[in-house]
Amino acid sequence: MHRVGLTDYNQDKIGTARILDSQPRVAGSFTELVLVYTAGPYGVDDTGGIQVTFRFASDMGTPQFTDPKAANFVSAEASNGAILALTYDVKGHLRPWDKTLRVKVARGFLKENDTITLRFGDRRQGSPGIRMQTFCEAPFQIRTLADPFATLNWCEVPEQPSIAIIPGEAAAWRAVLPTIVAPNVPFSLGIRADDAWGNPTGNVGGTVLVEAASGKIEGLPREVRIEGGARSALISNLTVSQPGEISVTVSRAGETLAVSNPARVQQGELRHAWADLHGQSGETIGTGTAREFAEFARDLAFLDAMCHQGNDFQITAEFWKALNELTAEMDETGRFVFIPGYEWSGNTALGGDRNVLYLHEGETIHRSSHALVGELADLETDAFDVAALFDKLRGREAIVLAHVGGRYADISGRFHDRALQRAVEVHSDWGTFEWLADDAFRDGLRVGIVANSDGHKGRHGASHPGASMFGAFGGLTCLLVPELSRAAVFDALRKRHHYATTGCRLYLDVGVELDAAGELHHEDPALGGKGVASTTSAKMGDIIVGGGKPTFRLTLSSASPIERVEFRNGSSILETYRPYASQPVGKRLRVLWEGAEYRGRGRQTIWDGHATVAGNTLTAIRPINRWNLDKRCELTSPECVEWTAVTTGGFGGFEADLSGTDGKLHIETPHGTADVDIGNVGFEPFVLDCGGLDRKVSVQRLPDDNDCWAIELTRSFERSSLGDTALWVKVVFEDGNAAWTSPVYLVPAS
């Protein structure tokens, strides 16, 4: 065994650490934490010291040592007067305990029973405290290590201090229905309340009123009592007899708390199953246990399907075995699908990140490396690069998805396998990455489109990004399946029968009708296989060889007004449809910023800036996709709005109500400045190119009222003269959500 980790030499003589007030703290709150390290028999020598580390996933406020009146001020004192020096490094220790605050004994030394008192959020000189991480965790460890010999060979103290981080008060309620309900077939409604940082909270004890906003639902109680401490409620055995559409409202004391997603009541061979196929727990770099992770997905996010995707170089043989046992235990046809799998986490030069999903338990994990796995007995099973991974998986019941995380996926050349790599992930907590789909279209690949969370904060399926480097709410993938089973989910992934969203739930269906029959393929015809049928009709993800002129159809029903629909052929936008185009331009002004620096880890783009109006006033603003509550977006006067913001590929911004329709708008950001005549701005946005990776600022006006929440459209498009015609849509909603369908691929008969 090679050593991965730290010394445990005479650990009982290293010293101890404790937290003076170990009461639970509310997620995202400001507090003071006092940690006391007591030196052991070795003491601590001159230039030795201690360090406390936090998980990569933690988004606790960044410690600072210079302004005792400001937030996140941290101080340290030695009981014997030794001089201490403090430093902080976000990547100063062994993964996943990357974030490191180091206390160095800069002058003097400690003997046994001398102490170092470390105050996180020292309030003695006016600091409001340190902001706790924004997501719940029990235990939240302040992992403490000591270097008594000044050798930098760190040893963990025998017992690690910890506290519990708990949810705050309810700030937003959620009501979740299935997307498709069959007449007279029982279904369930899920209800939960989240705190301001997206943590389901039990601080809502009492009764809420539930009623059908549309349609008639049998078995729906008028009142639902949520017991104190319960973080969700599930109302089961509901039925609807008549086809149509239903939704539900949740209210209390005359206030509407939540309106559910729409549910379509229809007969049909397919249901829409919601999945988050990408995220990991605390056994690797995430939070909590894998069981807690899955229970959150099933019981709080109300998912239908999921997969655990831990970084392979942290998955020990013991954890791989336990994970397979867990997926087998929790996978339950008709209720919840739990797929075994892992993230192949190879370096960018070797192909970048991939998700590996297995149909069955008991498969071999082919790691990219054993970087943090000490046992080397199975070293020969490693896959050095993505091409080697494909070689090892070929002929197995496996599916590979390409994604962008810390390492972005290269899907060119030998780093794509048409039989195994079935989809690209265009959205996750890390941001939005349509360019990965563009890479696929550029190379003539025929892949589906997925979105998942890649969540690290234990909230699988409802993955709020919090206040860390993650720039977006986690996505979801909707799979078109005849039943809720693992086999059906795999079949849908293989056939690309799915669409993706930034986390919202909606009904979305696209297809193609041909005026002459073509040959339907589920496998990429480039592999040489035969078609499965002759047809004039195709659904999302289908591949049709030959055939006539296509008519594209779209049906959509959402929980937010539709801002636009983009009909696309591969990377080209064929048409942008705005359902309100015939209405007059109103007084709603939208300013959006979006994009990233580049493809790699440092993709965050800072947009801190302001906008002013002249000859007009701003009567109200509403932030869009402001997930990090540490960031501001506020009116500082009737003529000025100021913001601090970051994007990682997706978009954010604000919508403002204007007092009039004329005047001038001036925008300043670090990446560009613009002066815009408000009277000339319409539904089609003014766009300021800001370089980087699809970086831009856009300004548009909307009608005063957009009541288009559902559409049915057909369009006739010409096929491409050369190569594939890949027909798909992107939909953008007024609330900041977006959705993408998998393309229908029309392949020339030749």
C-alpha positions in Angstrom: 0.0 0.0 0.0 1.3 3.5 -0.9 0.7 6.2 1.6 -2.1 8.6 0.9 -2.7 11.0 3.7 -0.9 12.2 6.8 1.2 10.9 9.7 -0.4 9.3 12.8 2.9 9.1 14.6 2.2 9.2 18.4 -1.2 10.8 17.7 -2.1 10.7 21.4 0.7 13.2 22.1 -0.2 15.7 19.4 -2.8 17.7 21.4 -6.5 18.2 21.4 -9.1 20.6 19.9 -12.5 21.6 21.0 -15.2 24.2 20.2 -16.3 26.3 23.2 -19.9 26.7 22.1 -20.9 23.6 20.0 -24.6 24.5 19.7 -26.0 24.1 16.1 -25.6 27.0 13.8 -28.2 28.0 11.1 -27.0 27.6 7.5 -25.8 30.9 6.1 -26.0 32.8 9.4 -23.3 34.9 10.9 -21.8 33.6 14.1 -18.7 33.3 16.2 -16.9 30.0 16.5 -14.1 29.7 19.1 -11.8 26.7 18.7 -9.2 26.0 21.4 -6.2 23.8 20.6 -4.4 22.5 23.6 -0.8 21.3 23.1 0.1 17.7 23.9 3.3 16.4 25.6 5.3 17.4 22.5 4.3 21.0 22.7 4.7 22.9 19.4 8.2 24.0 18.4 9.2 27.4 16.9 7.8 27.7 13.3 5.5 24.7 14.0 1.8 25.3 14.4 -1.7 24.0 13.7 -4.0 24.1 10.7 -7.8 23.8 10.5 -9.3 22.5 7.2 -12.7 22.6 5.6 -14.2 20.6 2.8 -13.9 21.8 -0.8 -17.7 21.9 -0.9 -18.0 24.3 2.1 -18.9 27.8 1.2 -18.3 29.3 4.6 -17.2 33.0 4.5 -13.5 33.4 3.5 -11.4 34.2 6.6 -9.7 37.6 6.6 -7.2 38.9 9.2 -7.0 42.6 8.5 -10.3 44.3 9.4 -11.6 43.4 12.8 -14.9 45.3 12.1 -15.7 43.4 8.9 -17.3 40.1 8.3 -15.3 36.9 8.5 -12.5 38.4 10.7 -10.4 35.6 12.3 -8.0 36.0 15.1 -5.6 33.7 17.0 -4.0 34.1 20.5 -1.5 31.9 22.3 -2.0 31.5 26.0 1.8 32.0 26.7 2.1 35.1 24.5 3.8 33.4 21.6 3.6 35.4 18.3 1.2 33.7 15.8 0.9 34.3 12.0 -2.3 33.4 10.1 -2.6 32.4 6.5 -5.5 31.0 4.4 -5.3 28.9 1.2 -8.3 27.6 -0.6 -6.2 24.7 -1.8 -3.7 24.2 1.0 -4.4 20.7 2.1 -5.2 17.2 0.9 -8.5 16.9 -1.0 -11.3 16.9 0.0 -10.2 19.0 2.9 -8.7 21.7 0.6 -9.6 24.9 2.4 -6.9 25.6 5.0 -6.3 28.1 7.7 -2.8 27.8 9.1 -1.6 29.2 12.4 2.2 29.3 12.6 4.1 29.9 15.7 6.2 32.7 14.3 8.1 33.5 17.4 8.3 31.4 20.6 6.9 27.9 21.2 4.2 26.0 23.1 4.7 23.5 25.9 2.2 21.0 27.1 -1.2 22.5 28.0 -0.5 25.8 26.4 -3.3 26.8 24.1 -4.1 28.5 20.8 -7.5 30.2 20.8 -8.8 30.6 17.2 -11.8 32.9 16.9 -13.7 32.5 13.6 -15.8 35.7 13.3 -14.2 37.4 16.3 -16.9 39.8 17.4 -14.9 41.6 20.1 -14.1 44.6 17.8 -17.4 44.9 15.9 -17.3 42.1 13.3 -20.8 40.6 12.7 -19.1 37.2 12.7 -18.3 34.6 10.1 -20.9 33.5 7.7 -21.5 29.8 8.1 -21.7 27.5 5.1 -25.0 27.8 3.4 -26.0 24.2 3.4 -26.8 21.8 6.2 -24.3 19.2 7.5 -24.1 17.1 10.7 -21.4 16.8 11.6 -19.7 19.9 10.2 -16.1 19.3 11.1 -13.4 21.8 11.7 -10.7 19.3 11.0 -7.7 20.2 13.1 -4.1 19.1 12.6 -0.9 19.9 14.4 2.8 20.2 13.4 4.6 20.0 16.7 8.0 19.3 15.2 7.9 22.1 12.6 8.4 19.5 9.8 5.1 20.1 7.9 4.3 16.5 8.5 0.8 17.1 9.8 -1.1 14.9 12.2 -4.8 15.1 12.9 -5.8 15.5 16.6 -7.4 12.3 17.9 -11.0 13.7 18.2 -12.2 16.2 15.6 -14.4 19.2 16.8 -17.7 19.6 15.0 -21.1 21.2 15.2 -24.4 20.7 13.3 -25.5 23.2 10.7 -29.2 23.3 10.5 -31.8 24.9 8.1 -33.3 28.4 8.8 -36.8 29.6 8.5 -38.9 28.9 5.4 -38.4 31.4 2.6 -39.8 29.5 -0.4 -42.3 26.7 -0.8 -42.3 24.0 -3.5 -45.1 21.8 -4.8 -44.1 19.0 -7.2 -46.4 17.0 -9.4 -45.6 14.3 -11.9 -45.3 15.7 -15.4 -47.7 13.1 -16.9 -50.6 11.6 -15.1 -52.6 8.8 -16.6 -56.4 9.0 -16.0 -57.5 7.1 -12.9 -53.9 6.0 -12.1 -52.8 7.0 -8.5 -50.1 9.6 -8.2 -48.5 11.8 -5.5 -48.0 15.5 -4.7 -44.8 16.5 -2.9 -44.6 19.6 -0.8 -41.6 21.1 1.0 -40.4 24.5 2.2 -36.8 25.7 1.7 -34.9 28.3 3.6 -33.3 31.3 1.9 -30.3 29.2 0.8 -32.3 26.2 -0.6 -32.3 23.9 2.4 -35.5 22.0 3.1 -36.6 23.1 6.5 -38.8 21.6 9.2 -39.5 25.0 10.7 -42.9 25.2 9.2 -45.1 23.2 11.6 -48.8 23.7 11.0 -51.5 23.5 8.4 -51.4 24.6 4.8 -54.3 24.7 2.4 -54.0 22.7 -0.8 -56.3 23.1 -3.8 -56.4 22.3 -7.5 -55.7 25.5 -9.5 -56.9 23.7 -12.6 -58.6 20.4 -13.2 -60.3 18.2 -10.6 -58.1 16.0 -8.4 -59.8 13.2 -6.5 -58.4 12.5 -3.0 -56.7 15.9 -2.6 -57.2 17.0 1.0 -58.3 20.6 1.6 -55.8 20.9 4.5 -52.4 19.3 5.0 -50.7 19.3 8.3 -46.9 19.4 8.3 -45.6 18.0 11.5 -42.9 20.1 13.3 -39.5 19.0 12.1 -40.7 17.3 8.9 -39.0 18.6 5.9 -41.5 17.5 3.4 -45.0 16.1 3.0 -46.1 13.5 0.4 -49.8 13.3 -0.4 -50.5 10.0 -2.2 -53.3 8.1 -3.8 -54.5 11.1 -5.9 -56.3 10.5 -9.1 -57.7 12.4 -12.1 -60.4 11.0 -14.4 -60.5 13.5 -17.2 -57.7 14.3 -19.7 -56.4 17.9 -19.6 -53.9 19.7 -17.3 -53.8 20.1 -13.6 -51.8 22.2 -11.1 -52.0 22.7 -7.4 -51.6 25.8 -5.2 -50.4 25.7 -1.6 -51.5 28.7 0.7 -51.7 29.8 4.3 -53.6 32.7 5.8 -54.6 33.9 2.4 -51.0 34.0 1.0 -50.1 31.7 -1.9 -47.0 29.9 -0.9 -46.4 27.8 -4.0 -47.9 26.9 -7.4 -46.9 23.4 -8.7 -45.5 22.6 -12.0 -48.2 21.7 -14.6 -49.2 18.0 -14.9 -50.7 16.6 -18.1 -53.5 14.1 -17.8 -53.2 11.8 -20.8 -53.1 8.3 -21.9 -49.9 7.2 -23.6 -47.1 4.8 -23.8 -44.5 7.1 -22.2 -44.2 8.9 -18.9 -41.7 11.7 -18.1 -39.3 10.6 -15.3 -37.2 13.3 -13.6 -33.5 12.4 -12.9 -30.3 13.9 -11.6 -27.6 11.5 -12.9 -24.6 13.3 -11.5 -23.5 14.3 -8.0 -21.5 13.0 -5.1 -21.6 12.6 -1.3 -19.1 13.1 1.5 -17.3 9.8 0.9 -15.6 11.6 -1.9 -15.8 15.4 -2.3 -19.4 16.1 -1.5 -21.4 16.3 1.7 -23.1 13.7 4.0 -23.3 10.0 3.3 -24.4 8.3 0.1 -27.5 7.1 1.8 -28.4 10.6 3.0 -27.7 11.8 -0.5 -30.1 9.3 -2.1 -32.8 9.8 0.6 -32.7 13.6 -0.1 -33.2 12.9 -3.8 -36.1 10.5 -3.3 -37.9 12.1 -0.3 -37.1 15.9 -0.6 -36.3 16.6 -4.2 -39.0 14.1 -5.3 -36.8 12.6 -8.0 -37.7 9.5 -10.0 -34.1 8.5 -10.8 -30.6 9.2 -9.8 -27.0 8.1 -10.0 -24.1 8.7 -7.6 -21.0 10.0 -9.4 -18.1 10.1 -7.0 -14.6 11.0 -8.2 -13.0 7.7 -9.1 -9.6 8.5 -7.6 -11.3 8.8 -4.2 -13.5 5.7 -4.4 -11.9 2.9 -2.4 -12.8 -0.8 -3.1 -14.7 -0.7 0.2 -16.8 2.3 -0.8 -17.4 0.9 -4.3 -18.8 -2.3 -2.8 -20.9 -0.3 -0.3 -22.2 1.9 -3.1 -23.3 -1.0 -5.2 -25.1 -2.5 -2.2 -26.9 0.8 -1.6 -28.0 1.1 -5.2 -29.3 -2.5 -5.2 -31.2 -1.8 -1.9 -32.8 1.5 -2.9 -33.6 0.8 -6.5 -37.3 0.0 -6.6 -39.2 -0.4 -9.8 -42.2 2.0 -10.0 -40.9 4.2 -7.2 -37.3 5.1 -7.5 -34.4 4.2 -9.8 -30.9 4.2 -8.4 -28.2 3.6 -11.0 -24.7 2.4 -10.0 -21.9 4.4 -11.5 -18.9 6.7 -10.9 -17.2 9.8 -12.4 -14.1 9.0 -14.4 -12.1 12.1 -13.4 -9.1 12.1 -15.7 -7.0 15.2 -16.3 -8.1 17.5 -19.1 -5.3 16.4 -21.4 -6.5 12.8 -21.1 -10.0 13.6 -22.1 -11.6 15.3 -19.1 -14.5 14.3 -17.0 -17.0 11.5 -17.9 -19.9 9.9 -16.1 -20.0 6.1 -16.2 -23.4 4.5 -15.6 -23.9 0.7 -15.3 -27.0 -1.2 -15.8 -26.1 -3.7 -13.1 -24.3 -3.8 -9.8 -21.0 -5.7 -9.5 -19.2 -4.0 -12.4 -15.5 -3.0 -12.2 -14.6 0.6 -11.5 -12.0 1.7 -14.1 -10.4 4.7 -12.4 -8.5 7.4 -14.1 -5.9 7.1 -11.3 -5.4 5.9 -7.7 -4.4 9.4 -6.7 -6.2 9.2 -3.3 -6.7 5.5 -3.1 -4.0 3.8 -1.1 -4.7 0.2 -2.1 -3.1 -0.7 -5.4 -4.1 -4.3 -5.8 -6.5 -3.4 -8.7 -4.2 -0.9 -10.4 -4.4 -2.9 -13.7 -8.1 -2.0 -14.0 -7.3 1.7 -14.4 -8.0 3.5 -17.7 -5.3 6.0 -18.3 -7.3 8.2 -20.7 -10.8 8.3 -22.1 -9.9 6.1 -25.1 -8.7 3.4 -22.7 -11.9 3.8 -20.7 -13.9 3.1 -23.9 -11.8 0.1 -24.6 -12.5 -1.3 -21.1 -16.2 -0.6 -21.3 -16.8 -1.8 -24.8 -19.4 -4.6 -24.9 -20.5 -3.9 -21.4 -23.9 -2.7 -20.2 -22.6 0.8 -19.7 -23.4 4.4 -20.8 -20.9 7.3 -20.8 -22.0 11.0 -20.5 -19.5 13.8 -21.2 -19.6 16.8 -18.8 -17.9 19.9 -17.7 -16.8 20.1 -14.1 -13.4 20.9 -12.7 -12.0 19.3 -15.8 -14.0 19.8 -19.1 -14.6 17.0 -21.5 -12.8 16.7 -24.8 -15.1 14.8 -27.1 -13.0 15.0 -30.3 -11.4 12.2 -32.2 -10.6 9.1 -30.1 -12.2 10.7 -27.1 -15.7 9.9 -28.4 -17.2 6.4 -28.8 -20.4 6.3 -30.8 -21.6 3.2 -29.1 -20.9 4.2 -25.5 -20.9 8.0 -25.2 -24.6 8.8 -25.6 -25.1 12.4 -24.3 -23.4 15.6 -23.4 -24.3 17.6 -20.2 -25.0 21.3 -21.1 -25.9 22.5 -17.6 -25.0 21.8 -13.9 -24.1 23.6 -10.7 -20.9 24.6 -12.5 -22.8 26.6 -15.1 -24.1 26.3 -18.6 -22.1 24.7 -21.4 -23.9 24.7 -24.7 -20.5 24.8 -26.3 -20.1 21.1 -25.5 -23.1 20.4 -27.7 -21.6 22.6 -30.4 -18.4 20.5 -30.2 -20.6 17.4 -30.9 -22.4 19.0 -33.8 -19.1 20.3 -35.3 -17.8 16.7 -35.4 -21.0 15.1 -36.6 -21.7 13.3 -33.4 -25.2 12.1 -32.6 -25.7 12.6 -28.9 -28.5 13.4 -26.5 -28.7 16.5 -24.3 -28.7 16.1 -20.5 -28.5 18.5 -17.5 -27.7 17.4 -13.9 -26.5 19.0 -10.7 -22.9 17.7 -10.2 -23.9 18.7 -6.7 -21.5 18.6 -3.8 -23.7 20.0 -1.1 -26.0 17.0 -0.3 -29.1 18.3 -2.1 -29.3 16.0 -5.0 -32.2 16.9 -7.4 -32.7 20.3 -5.8 -29.1 21.6 -5.9 -28.9 25.2 -4.8 -25.3 26.4 -5.6 -24.9 28.4 -2.4 -22.1 30.9 -2.1 -19.1 29.0 -3.5 -17.6 28.8 -7.0 -20.7 27.1 -8.4 -22.6 29.6 -10.5 -25.9 28.0 -11.2 -28.8 26.0 -9.8 -28.3 22.3 -10.6 -30.1 20.9 -13.7 -32.4 18.0 -14.2 -32.9 15.4 -17.0 -36.4 14.3 -18.0 -36.4 10.8 -19.5 -39.2 9.5 -21.7 -39.9 6.0 -20.3 -42.7 3.4 -20.6 -42.2 2.6 -16.9 -40.1 3.6 -14.0 -37.4 1.0 -14.0 -33.6 0.9 -14.4 -33.9 -0.9 -17.7 -36.3 1.7 -19.0 -34.1 4.6 -17.9 -31.1 3.0 -19.6 -33.1 2.4 -22.8 -34.2 6.1 -22.8 -30.5 7.2 -22.4 -29.4 4.9 -25.2 -32.1 6.2 -27.5 -31.5 9.9 -26.5 -35.2 10.1 -25.5 -34.8 12.9 -22.9 -34.7 16.7 -22.4 -32.8 18.9 -20.0 -33.6 21.8 -17.8 -31.8 24.2 -15.4 -33.8 22.7 -12.6 -37.4 23.5 -13.5 -40.1 20.9 -14.3 -42.2 21.3 -17.3 -43.9 19.3 -20.1 -41.9 19.4 -23.2 -42.3 17.3 -26.3 -40.8 17.7 -29.8 -40.9 15.5 -32.8 -40.6 15.4 -36.6 -43.1 14.4 -39.2 -41.7 13.5 -42.7 -43.6 13.7 -45.9 -41.8 10.5 -47.0 -40.7 7.6 -44.9 -37.1 7.1 -43.6 -35.3 4.4 -41.7 -35.4 4.8 -37.9 -32.2 4.0 -36.0 -31.6 3.9 -32.3 -27.9 3.2 -32.7 -25.7 5.7 -34.6 -25.8 4.5 -38.2 -22.1 5.3 -38.4 -21.6 2.1 -36.5 -22.9 0.2 -39.5 -26.1 -1.2 -38.0 -29.5 -1.5 -39.7 -32.5 0.5 -38.9 -35.3 -0.8 -36.7 -38.3 0.4 -38.7 -39.5 2.5 -41.6 -41.3 5.6 -40.3 -42.6 9.1 -41.1 -42.6 10.1 -37.4 -39.7 10.6 -35.0 -39.4 11.8 -31.4 -36.6 13.6 -29.7 -33.4 11.7 -29.9 -34.4 9.5 -32.8 -32.1 9.1 -35.8 -33.8 8.9 -39.2 -31.8 8.0 -42.3 -33.4 9.2 -45.5 -37.0 10.3 -45.6 -38.6 13.4 -46.9 -39.1 17.0 -45.9 -39.5 17.5 -42.1 -42.2 19.3 -40.2 -41.1 20.0 -36.7 -43.7 20.1 -33.8 -43.3 21.4 -30.3 -45.7 21.2 -27.3 -44.8 22.9 -24.1 -46.4 23.7 -20.8 -44.5 25.4 -18.0 -44.7 27.1 -14.6 -43.3 30.4 -15.9 -44.1 32.7 -18.8 -42.1 31.8 -21.9 -39.5 34.5 -22.9 -38.4 32.8 -26.2 -38.1 29.5 -28.1 -35.1 29.0 -30.3 -35.6 26.4 -33.1 -32.1 25.1 -33.9 -30.3 23.0 -36.5 -27.2 21.9 -34.7 -25.4 25.1 -33.7 -27.5 27.3 -35.9 -30.6 29.1 -34.8 -33.3 28.7 -37.5 -35.9 30.9 -35.8 -36.5 32.7 -32.5 -40.1 32.7 -31.5 -41.5 35.1 -28.9 -45.1 34.3 -28.0 -45.9 38.0 -27.2 -44.5 39.4 -30.4 -47.9 40.9 -31.4 -48.2 42.8 -28.2 -46.9 46.4 -27.6 -43.5 46.7 -26.0 -44.0 47.5 -22.3 -42.2 49.1 -19.4 -40.4 46.0 -18.3 -36.7 46.2 -18.9 -34.4 43.2 -18.6 -30.6 43.5 -18.3 -28.8 40.2 -18.4 -25.1 39.2 -18.2 -23.9 35.8 -19.2 -20.9 33.7 -20.3 -17.6 32.6 -18.9 -13.9 33.4 -19.0 -12.9 30.2 -20.8 -13.5 26.4 -20.6 -11.3 25.6 -17.6 -11.6 25.8 -13.8 -11.2 29.5 -13.7 -14.3 30.2 -15.8 -16.0 32.5 -13.3 -16.7 35.9 -14.8 -17.2 38.8 -12.3 -19.9 41.3 -13.4 -19.9 43.7 -10.5 -21.3 47.0 -11.9 -24.2 49.4 -12.1 -26.7 50.9 -14.5 -28.3 54.3 -14.5 -31.2 55.9 -16.3 -31.7 59.4 -17.5 -35.0 60.8 -18.5 -36.7 57.8 -16.8 -36.9 56.2 -13.4 -36.8 52.6 -12.1 -39.8 51.9 -9.9 -38.8 48.4 -8.9 -36.3 45.6 -9.7 -36.4 41.8 -9.5 -33.1 39.9 -9.6 -32.8 37.0 -12.0 -30.8 33.9 -11.1 -29.3 35.6 -8.0 -28.4 32.4 -6.2 -25.7 33.7 -4.0 -27.3 36.0 -1.4 -23.9 37.5 -0.6 -24.2 39.2 -4.0 -26.1 42.5 -4.2 -28.7 43.6 -6.7 -30.5 46.6 -5.5 -31.9 50.0 -6.3 -29.7 52.7 -4.7 -31.9 55.4 -6.2 -34.8 55.7 -8.6 -32.2 56.2 -11.3 -29.5 53.6 -10.4 -29.2 49.9 -9.7 -26.0 48.4 -8.4 -25.0 44.7 -8.4 -22.3 42.3 -7.6 -22.6 39.1 -9.6 -20.7 36.1 -11.2 -21.5 33.8 -14.0 -19.9 30.5 -15.0 -21.6 30.1 -18.4 -25.2 30.7 -17.6 -26.9 34.1 -17.1 -28.1 36.4 -14.4 -29.4 39.9 -14.2 -32.5 41.9 -13.3 -35.8 43.0 -14.5 -36.8 46.6 -13.8 -40.1 48.4 -14.0 -39.8 51.7 -15.8 -41.9 54.8 -15.2 -41.9 55.6 -18.9 -40.7 54.2 -22.3 -38.0 56.7 -23.2 -34.7 57.9 -21.8 -31.2 56.7 -21.8 -29.7 53.6 -20.1 -26.0 53.6 -19.1 -24.4 50.2 -18.1 -21.0 49.7 -16.6 -19.4 46.3 -16.0 -15.7 45.2 -15.8 -16.1 43.7 -19.3 -17.8 46.5 -21.2 -19.8 49.7 -21.1 -22.9 50.5 -23.0 -25.2 53.5 -23.6 -28.7 52.5 -24.8 -31.6 54.5 -26.1 -34.5 52.9 -24.1 -37.0 54.0 -26.7 -35.2 52.0 -29.4 -35.1 48.8 -27.3 -37.7 46.2 -28.1 -38.3 42.5 -27.8 -35.1 41.7 -29.8 -32.3 42.5 -27.4 -29.5 45.0 -27.7 -26.3 42.9 -27.2 -22.9 44.0 -26.0 -20.2 41.5 -26.9 -17.8 41.1 -23.9 -15.3 38.6 -25.3 -14.3 35.5 -23.3 -16.5 32.5 -23.8 -19.9 33.7 -25.0 -19.7 36.6 -22.7 -22.2 39.4 -23.3 -24.6 41.9 -21.8 -28.1 42.1 -23.3 -30.9 44.6 -22.8 -34.5 44.0 -23.9 -38.0 45.1 -23.1 -40.9 42.9 -22.5 -44.7 43.4 -22.7 -46.3 44.6 -19.4 -48.0 41.2 -19.1 -46.9 37.9 -20.7 -49.5 35.3 -20.1 -48.0 32.7 -22.4 -47.2 29.6 -20.3 -48.0 27.0 -22.8 -47.6 26.7 -26.6 -48.1 24.2 -29.5 -46.2 25.0 -32.6 -45.3 23.4 -35.9 -42.5 24.5 -38.3 -41.4 23.3 -41.7 -37.6 23.4 -42.2 -35.4 22.5 -45.1 -32.9 19.8 -44.5 -29.2 20.6 -44.6 -27.6 20.3 -48.0 -24.6 18.6 -46.5 -24.5 16.3 -43.5 -27.0 15.9 -40.7 -30.0 18.0 -39.9 -30.1 18.1 -36.1 -33.5 19.7 -35.1 -33.9 20.7 -31.4 -35.1 23.6 -29.3 -33.9 25.7 -26.5 -36.6 27.4 -24.4 -35.9 30.4 -22.0 -38.4 31.4 -19.4 -39.0 34.7 -17.7 -38.0 33.3 -14.3 -34.5 32.6 -15.5 -34.9 28.9 -16.2 -34.0 27.3 -19.5 -34.7 23.9 -21.2 -33.1 22.0 -24.1 -34.4 19.0 -26.0 -32.3 16.2 -27.5 -32.1 16.7 -31.3 -33.9 14.6 -33.9 -31.1 13.6 -36.3 -32.0 13.5 -40.0 -29.2 11.8 -41.8 -28.8 11.8 -45.6 -29.7 8.4 -47.2 -26.3 8.3 -48.9 
